[in-house]
Amino acid sequence: MTSKLGIISIIAGLVLGLFALLAKFMGTAGFISTMTISNFFEGITDKILDWISNDTVYNALYSFFYEIHFAWILIGLGVLLLIIGTFIRKD
């Protein structure tokens, strides 16, 4: 099951990345071209970043929430789940 979720997450990330690339290429400024985690959870991400006081952790979380495109996060999550799923192999 974990490896299947990984594959689905990779496919979703690639499709989202393809649509974002097409939107940037065509010059349309849609929400897909600038989609990050902060678009979904604005209040939660602000609260998390307000709690963090260490600059290194703050900068890493800030880039994760506000700068990295959601497609890359989905692809990374999918690769991580796929690697975990290959070692568990219960499905």
DSSP file with accessible surface (Angstrom, degrees, kcal/mol):
  #  RESIDUE AA STRUCTURE BP1 BP2  ACC     N-H-->O    O-->H-N    N-H-->O    O-->H-N    TCO  KAPPA ALPHA  PHI   PSI    X-CA   Y-CA   Z-CA
    1    1 A M     >        0   0  122      0, 0.0     4,-2.3     0, 0.0     5,-0.2   0.000 360.0 360.0 360.0 -38.4    0.0    0.0    0.0
    2    2 A T  H  >  +     0   0   40      1,-0.2     4,-2.0     2,-0.2    83,-0.2   0.905 360.0  48.8 -66.1 -40.1    2.8    2.4    0.8
    3    3 A S  H  > S+     0   0   12      2,-0.2     4,-2.3     1,-0.2    -1,-0.2   0.872 110.1  52.2 -68.7 -33.7    4.5    1.8   -2.6
    4    4 A K  H  > S+     0   0  126      2,-0.2     4,-2.5     1,-0.2    -2,-0.2   0.912 109.1  49.4 -66.6 -41.1    1.2    2.4   -4.3
    5    5 A L  H  X S+     0   0   83     -4,-2.3     4,-2.4     1,-0.2    -2,-0.2   0.877 109.9  53.0 -63.2 -36.7    0.7    5.7   -2.5
    6    6 A G  H  X S+     0   0    0     -4,-2.0     4,-2.3     2,-0.2    -2,-0.2   0.925 109.8  46.7 -63.3 -44.3    4.2    6.6   -3.5
    7    7 A I  H  X S+     0   0   84     -4,-2.3     4,-2.5     2,-0.2    -2,-0.2   0.921 113.1  49.0 -65.5 -42.6    3.5    6.0   -7.1
    8    8 A I  H  X S+     0   0  109     -4,-2.5     4,-2.7     1,-0.2    -2,-0.2   0.915 111.5  50.0 -63.5 -39.8    0.3    7.9   -7.0
    9    9 A S  H  X S+     0   0   13     -4,-2.4     4,-2.4     2,-0.2    -1,-0.2   0.902 110.5  49.3 -66.7 -39.7    2.0   10.8   -5.3
   10   10 A I  H  X S+     0   0   35     -4,-2.3     4,-2.5     2,-0.2    -2,-0.2   0.934 112.6  47.8 -64.2 -44.0    4.8   10.9   -7.9
   11   11 A I  H  X S+     0   0   97     -4,-2.5     4,-2.5     2,-0.2     5,-0.2   0.924 112.1  49.4 -63.4 -42.9    2.2   10.9  -10.7
   12   12 A A  H  X S+     0   0   42     -4,-2.7     4,-2.6     1,-0.2     5,-0.2   0.913 111.8  49.4 -63.6 -40.0    0.2   13.6   -9.1
   13   13 A G  H  X S+     0   0    0     -4,-2.4     4,-2.6     2,-0.2    -2,-0.2   0.905 111.5  48.4 -65.1 -40.9    3.3   15.7   -8.6
   14   14 A L  H  X S+     0   0  102     -4,-2.5     4,-2.4     2,-0.2    -2,-0.2   0.912 113.0  47.4 -66.5 -40.9    4.3   15.2  -12.2
   15   15 A V  H  X S+     0   0   68     -4,-2.5     4,-2.5     2,-0.2     5,-0.2   0.939 114.3  46.8 -65.8 -44.6    0.9   16.2  -13.5
   16   16 A L  H  X S+     0   0   27     -4,-2.6     4,-2.4     1,-0.2    -2,-0.2   0.913 113.1  49.6 -63.6 -41.3    0.7   19.2  -11.3
   17   17 A G  H  X S+     0   0   25     -4,-2.6     4,-2.5    -5,-0.2    -1,-0.2   0.888 109.7  51.6 -64.1 -37.9    4.3   20.2  -12.3
   18   18 A L  H  X S+     0   0   95     -4,-2.4     4,-2.5     2,-0.2    -2,-0.2   0.932 110.9  47.1 -65.1 -43.7    3.3   19.8  -16.0
   19   19 A F  H  X S+     0   0  108     -4,-2.5     4,-2.3     2,-0.2    -2,-0.2   0.891 112.8  49.7 -65.2 -37.9    0.3   22.0  -15.6
   20   20 A A  H  X S+     0   0    7     -4,-2.4     4,-2.3     2,-0.2    -2,-0.2   0.907 110.9  49.8 -66.8 -39.5    2.3   24.6  -13.8
   21   21 A L  H  X S+     0   0  116     -4,-2.5     4,-2.4     1,-0.2    -2,-0.2   0.917 111.7  48.1 -64.7 -42.0    5.0   24.6  -16.5
   22   22 A L  H  X S+     0   0   78     -4,-2.5     4,-2.4     2,-0.2     6,-0.2   0.888 110.3  52.2 -65.1 -38.3    2.4   25.0  -19.2
   23   23 A A  H  X>S+     0   0   14     -4,-2.3     5,-1.6     2,-0.2     4,-0.7   0.909 112.3  45.0 -65.6 -40.4    0.8   27.9  -17.3
   24   24 A K  H  <5S+     0   0  142     -4,-2.3     3,-0.4     2,-0.2    -2,-0.2   0.891 112.9  51.6 -68.5 -37.8    4.1   29.6  -17.0
   25   25 A F  H  <5S+     0   0  176     -4,-2.4    -2,-0.2     1,-0.2    -1,-0.2   0.899 111.6  45.9 -65.5 -39.5    4.9   29.0  -20.6
   26   26 A M  H  <5S-     0   0  140     -4,-2.4    -1,-0.2    -5,-0.2    -2,-0.2   0.582 112.1-120.2 -81.8  -9.5    1.6   30.4  -21.8
   27   27 A G  T  <5 +     0   0   64     -4,-0.7     2,-0.5    -3,-0.4    -3,-0.2   0.626  64.0 140.9  83.8  12.0    1.9   33.4  -19.6
   28   28 A T      < -     0   0   77     -5,-1.6     2,-1.3    -6,-0.2    -1,-0.3  -0.768  46.2-146.1 -89.7 131.0   -1.2   32.8  -17.6
   29   29 A A        +     0   0  100     -2,-0.5     2,-0.1    -3,-0.1    -5,-0.1  -0.536  39.1 157.0 -96.4  70.1   -0.8   33.6  -13.9
   30   30 A G     >  -     0   0   33     -2,-1.3     4,-0.5   -10,-0.1     3,-0.4  -0.310  58.3-102.9 -86.4 175.3   -3.1   31.0  -12.4
   31   31 A F  T  4 S+     0   0  145      1,-0.2     3,-0.5     2,-0.2    -1,-0.1   0.743 115.7  66.3 -71.6 -20.2   -3.0   29.6   -9.0
   32   32 A I  T >4 S+     0   0   45      1,-0.2     3,-1.1     2,-0.2    -1,-0.2   0.881  94.3  56.6 -69.6 -35.0   -1.3   26.4  -10.3
   33   33 A S  T 34 S+     0   0   11     -3,-0.4    -1,-0.2     1,-0.3    -2,-0.2   0.734 117.6  33.1 -72.5 -19.2    1.9   28.2  -11.3
   34   34 A T  T 3< S+     0   0   92     -4,-0.5     2,-0.4    -3,-0.5    -1,-0.3   0.049  83.3 144.5-122.0  27.4    2.4   29.5   -7.7
   35   35 A M    <   +     0   0   16     -3,-1.1    35,-2.4     3,-0.1    36,-0.3  -0.518  15.9 155.6 -76.8 122.1    1.0   26.7   -5.6
   36   36 A T    >>  -     0   0   13     -2,-0.4     3,-1.1    33,-0.2     4,-0.6  -0.800  58.7 -94.6-129.7 178.1    2.8   26.0   -2.4
   37   37 A I  H >> S+     0   0   19     27,-0.5     4,-2.0    31,-0.4     3,-1.2   0.857 120.2  65.6 -65.0 -31.4    1.8   24.5    0.9
   38   38 A S  H 34 S+     0   0   10     27,-1.9    -1,-0.3     1,-0.3     7,-0.1   0.761  90.1  65.3 -65.5 -22.3    1.0   27.9    2.3
   39   39 A N  H <4 S+     0   0   65     -3,-1.1     3,-0.3    26,-0.2    -1,-0.3   0.837 110.8  36.0 -65.7 -32.1   -1.8   28.2   -0.2
   40   40 A F  H << S+     0   0  106     -3,-1.2    -2,-0.2    -4,-0.6     2,-0.2   0.856 130.9  26.5 -87.1 -40.7   -3.7   25.4    1.5
   41   41 A F     X  +     0   0  111     -4,-2.0     4,-2.5     1,-0.1     5,-0.3  -0.481  68.1 151.6-125.3  60.7   -2.8   26.0    5.2
   42   42 A E  H  > S+     0   0  123     -3,-0.3     4,-1.9     1,-0.2     5,-0.2   0.936  76.2  43.0 -62.5 -47.6   -2.1   29.7    5.5
   43   43 A G  H  > S+     0   0   45      1,-0.2     4,-1.9     2,-0.2    -1,-0.2   0.909 115.6  48.9 -67.2 -38.6   -3.1   30.1    9.2
   44   44 A I  H  > S+     0   0  102      2,-0.2     4,-2.5     1,-0.2    -1,-0.2   0.921 110.5  49.5 -69.2 -43.1   -1.4   27.0   10.3
   45   45 A T  H  X S+     0   0    3     -4,-2.5     4,-2.4     1,-0.2    -1,-0.2   0.889 109.9  51.7 -66.2 -36.1    1.9   27.7    8.6
   46   46 A D  H  X S+     0   0   73     -4,-1.9     4,-1.7    -5,-0.3    -1,-0.2   0.915 111.0  48.0 -64.6 -40.8    2.0   31.2   10.1
   47   47 A K  H  X S+     0   0  133     -4,-1.9     4,-1.5     2,-0.2    -2,-0.2   0.907 111.3  50.2 -66.4 -40.7    1.5   29.8   13.5
   48   48 A I  H  X S+     0   0   49     -4,-2.5     4,-1.1     1,-0.2     3,-0.3   0.935 112.1  47.2 -63.2 -43.9    4.2   27.2   13.1
   49   49 A L  H  < S+     0   0    8     -4,-2.4    -1,-0.2     1,-0.2    -2,-0.2   0.800 107.9  56.5 -71.5 -25.6    6.7   29.8   11.9
   50   50 A D  H  < S+     0   0  130     -4,-1.7    -1,-0.2     1,-0.2    -2,-0.2   0.832 105.6  51.7 -71.5 -29.9    5.8   32.1   14.8
   51   51 A W  H  < S+     0   0  199     -4,-1.5     2,-0.3    -3,-0.3    -2,-0.2   0.779  93.0  86.9 -75.0 -27.5    6.7   29.3   17.3
   52   52 A I     <  +     0   0   52     -4,-1.1    -4,-0.0     1,-0.1     0, 0.0  -0.595  45.0 170.4 -81.3 130.8   10.1   28.6   15.8
   53   53 A S        +     0   0  114     -2,-0.3     2,-0.3     5,-0.0    -1,-0.1   0.661  48.6  95.2-110.9 -22.8   12.9   30.8   17.1
   54   54 A N     >  -     0   0   91      1,-0.1     4,-2.5     2,-0.0     5,-0.2  -0.559  67.1-144.7 -74.0 129.6   16.0   29.1   15.6
   55   55 A D  H  > S+     0   0  119     -2,-0.3     4,-2.6     1,-0.2     5,-0.2   0.873  95.3  52.1 -64.9 -38.6   17.0   30.9   12.4
   56   56 A T  H  > S+     0   0  105      2,-0.2     4,-2.0     1,-0.2    -1,-0.2   0.949 114.3  41.5 -65.4 -46.8   18.2   27.8   10.6
   57   57 A V  H  > S+     0   0   65      1,-0.2     4,-2.8     2,-0.2     5,-0.3   0.907 114.3  53.7 -67.1 -39.5   15.0   25.8   11.3
   58   58 A Y  H  X S+     0   0   82     -4,-2.5     4,-2.7     1,-0.2    -2,-0.2   0.932 109.4  47.4 -60.7 -45.9   12.9   28.9   10.5
   59   59 A N  H  X S+     0   0   98     -4,-2.6     4,-2.2     2,-0.2    -1,-0.2   0.894 112.8  49.1 -64.8 -39.2   14.6   29.4    7.1
   60   60 A A  H  X S+     0   0   57     -4,-2.0     4,-2.0    -5,-0.2    -2,-0.2   0.936 115.2  43.1 -65.9 -45.5   14.2   25.7    6.2
   61   61 A L  H  X S+     0   0   47     -4,-2.8     4,-2.7     2,-0.2     5,-0.3   0.878 111.8  55.0 -68.6 -35.8   10.6   25.6    7.1
   62   62 A Y  H  X>S+     0   0   91     -4,-2.7     4,-2.8    -5,-0.3     5,-0.5   0.934 110.6  44.6 -62.9 -44.4    9.9   29.0    5.4
   63   63 A S  I  X>S+     0   0   36     -4,-2.2     5,-2.2     3,-0.2     4,-1.4   0.880 113.7  51.6 -67.9 -34.4   11.4   27.7    2.2
   64   64 A F  I  <5S+     0   0   79     -4,-2.0   -27,-0.5    -5,-0.2    -2,-0.2   0.917 119.4  34.7 -66.3 -41.8    9.4   24.5    2.5
   65   65 A F  I  <5S+     0   0   21     -4,-2.7   -27,-1.9    -5,-0.1   -26,-0.2   0.849 133.8  20.5 -82.0 -35.6    6.1   26.2    3.1
   66   66 A Y  I  <5S+     0   0   62     -4,-2.8    -3,-0.2    -5,-0.3    -2,-0.2   0.652 126.2  34.3-114.0 -19.5    6.4   29.3    0.9
   67   67 A E  I  <<S+     0   0  132     -4,-1.4     2,-0.4    -5,-0.5    -3,-0.2   0.768  91.8  81.8-112.5 -33.3    9.0   28.8   -1.8
   68   68 A I  S   <S-     0   0   63     -5,-2.2   -31,-0.4     1,-0.1     5,-0.0  -0.632  82.1-117.5 -81.2 130.1    9.0   25.1   -2.9
   69   69 A H    >>  -     0   0   29     -2,-0.4     4,-1.4     1,-0.1     3,-0.6  -0.322  18.8-121.4 -66.3 146.7    6.3   24.3   -5.4
   70   70 A F  H 3> S+     0   0   45    -35,-2.4     4,-2.3     1,-0.2     5,-0.2   0.805 109.8  63.1 -61.8 -29.1    3.7   21.8   -4.3
   71   71 A A  H 3> S+     0   0    3    -36,-0.3     4,-2.4     1,-0.2    -1,-0.2   0.911 102.5  49.1 -63.9 -40.5    4.6   19.5   -7.2
   72   72 A W  H <> S+     0   0  177     -3,-0.6     4,-2.5     2,-0.2    -1,-0.2   0.869 109.7  52.0 -66.9 -35.2    8.1   19.0   -5.9
   73   73 A I  H  X S+     0   0   27     -4,-1.4     4,-2.6     2,-0.2    -2,-0.2   0.920 110.3  48.4 -66.6 -41.4    6.8   18.2   -2.5
   74   74 A L  H  X S+     0   0   33     -4,-2.3     4,-2.5     2,-0.2    -2,-0.2   0.909 112.4  48.5 -64.2 -41.4    4.5   15.6   -3.9
   75   75 A I  H  X S+     0   0   34     -4,-2.4     4,-2.5     2,-0.2    -2,-0.2   0.930 113.0  47.5 -65.4 -43.9    7.3   14.0   -5.9
   76   76 A G  H  X S+     0   0   40     -4,-2.5     4,-2.4     2,-0.2    -2,-0.2   0.916 112.7  48.5 -63.5 -42.2    9.6   14.0   -2.9
   77   77 A L  H  X S+     0   0   83     -4,-2.6     4,-2.7     1,-0.2     5,-0.2   0.906 111.2  51.6 -63.3 -40.1    6.9   12.5   -0.7
   78   78 A G  H  X S+     0   0    0     -4,-2.5     4,-2.4     2,-0.2    -2,-0.2   0.911 109.8  48.0 -64.5 -41.8    6.2    9.9   -3.4
   79   79 A V  H  X S+     0   0   66     -4,-2.5     4,-2.5     2,-0.2    -1,-0.2   0.926 112.5  49.7 -64.4 -41.8    9.8    8.9   -3.7
   80   80 A L  H  X S+     0   0   98     -4,-2.4     4,-2.5     1,-0.2    -2,-0.2   0.938 113.1  45.7 -62.6 -45.5   10.1    8.6    0.1
   81   81 A L  H  X S+     0   0   41     -4,-2.7     4,-2.8     2,-0.2    -1,-0.2   0.879 111.7  52.9 -65.5 -35.9    6.9    6.4    0.3
   82   82 A L  H  X S+     0   0   54     -4,-2.4     4,-1.7    -5,-0.2    -2,-0.2   0.917 110.1  47.1 -67.1 -40.3    8.1    4.3   -2.6
   83   83 A I  H  X S+     0   0   87     -4,-2.5     4,-1.2     2,-0.2    -2,-0.2   0.933 114.5  46.7 -66.2 -44.2   11.5    3.7   -0.9
   84   84 A I  H  X S+     0   0   69     -4,-2.5     4,-2.0     1,-0.2     3,-0.4   0.915 110.9  53.6 -63.2 -40.9    9.7    2.8    2.4
   85   85 A G  H  X S+     0   0    1     -4,-2.8     4,-2.1     1,-0.2    -1,-0.2   0.830 103.1  56.1 -65.7 -29.7    7.3    0.6    0.6
   86   86 A T  H  < S+     0   0   71     -4,-1.7    -1,-0.2     1,-0.2    -2,-0.2   0.832 111.4  43.8 -72.8 -28.4   10.0   -1.4   -1.1
   87   87 A F  H  < S+     0   0  171     -4,-1.2    -2,-0.2    -3,-0.4    -1,-0.2   0.818 117.3  44.0 -84.8 -28.7   11.5   -2.2    2.3
   88   88 A I  H  < S+     0   0   83     -4,-2.0    -2,-0.2    -5,-0.1    -3,-0.2   0.951  74.2 174.6 -78.3 -52.5    8.2   -3.1    4.1
   89   89 A R     <  +     0   0  152     -4,-2.1    -3,-0.1    -5,-0.2    -4,-0.1   0.851  26.4 135.2  47.7  48.6    6.7   -5.1    1.2
   90   90 A K              0   0  188     -5,-0.1    -1,-0.1     0, 0.0    -5,-0.0   0.524 360.0 360.0 -95.5  -7.3    3.6   -6.2    3.1
   91   91 A D              0   0   85     -6,-0.2     0, 0.0     0, 0.0     0, 0.0  -0.453 360.0 360.0 -98.9 360.0    1.2   -5.5    0.2
